[in-house]
Amino acid sequence: MARPQSPRGQGRRRVIDAAVELFAEHGVSGTSLQMIADHLGVTKAAVYYQFHAKEDIVLA
């Protein structure tokens, strides 16, 4: 059975929300894409799929 598809943009929103939480705790420079991925329970590639760089998340 196929997984239900997420509404468009929900993945980006999850990454942004996780990043904001980690940025508040560790600062932008102290937060890596791997930390964001670990927080979400996904691979770093999944984060890169949504954003090409941490700076893109900061600007989102």
PLY file of the C-alpha trace (Angstrom):
ply
format ascii 1.0
element vertex 60
property float x
property float y
property float z
element edge 59
property int vertex1
property int vertex2
end_header
0.00 0.00 0.00
1.36 3.42 -0.94
2.05 6.02 1.71
-0.26 9.02 1.67
1.46 12.01 0.17
2.24 14.99 2.35
0.83 18.36 1.41
3.32 20.30 -0.68
5.74 22.25 1.46
5.17 20.27 4.66
8.67 18.78 4.48
10.21 22.22 4.12
8.15 23.48 7.07
9.34 20.57 9.25
12.97 21.33 8.38
12.51 25.03 9.13
10.79 24.32 12.45
13.53 21.92 13.53
16.24 24.33 12.40
14.73 27.25 14.31
14.60 25.15 17.46
18.23 24.06 17.06
19.39 27.55 16.07
17.88 28.88 19.29
19.70 26.24 21.31
23.07 26.08 19.52
23.19 29.18 17.32
23.27 29.10 13.54
26.99 28.42 13.34
26.70 25.69 15.99
23.96 23.85 14.12
24.81 21.49 11.28
22.57 19.99 8.64
23.33 16.62 10.22
22.00 17.89 13.55
18.81 19.03 11.83
18.46 15.66 10.11
19.04 13.80 13.38
16.46 15.96 15.13
13.92 15.07 12.44
14.90 11.41 12.30
15.76 11.59 8.61
18.93 11.40 6.55
21.01 14.44 5.72
20.12 13.78 2.08
16.45 14.31 2.96
17.31 17.74 4.36
19.39 18.54 1.27
16.39 17.56 -0.86
14.44 20.42 0.75
17.31 22.94 1.06
20.66 23.02 -0.70
22.52 24.67 2.17
22.04 25.78 5.75
22.03 29.38 4.54
18.92 28.59 2.49
17.16 27.49 5.68
18.22 30.67 7.46
16.81 32.77 4.62
13.55 30.79 4.38
0 1
1 2
2 3
3 4
4 5
5 6
6 7
7 8
8 9
9 10
10 11
11 12
12 13
13 14
14 15
15 16
16 17
17 18
18 19
19 20
20 21
21 22
22 23
23 24
24 25
25 26
26 27
27 28
28 29
29 30
30 31
31 32
32 33
33 34
34 35
35 36
36 37
37 38
38 39
39 40
40 41
41 42
42 43
43 44
44 45
45 46
46 47
47 48
48 49
49 50
50 51
51 52
52 53
53 54
54 55
55 56
56 57
57 58
58 59
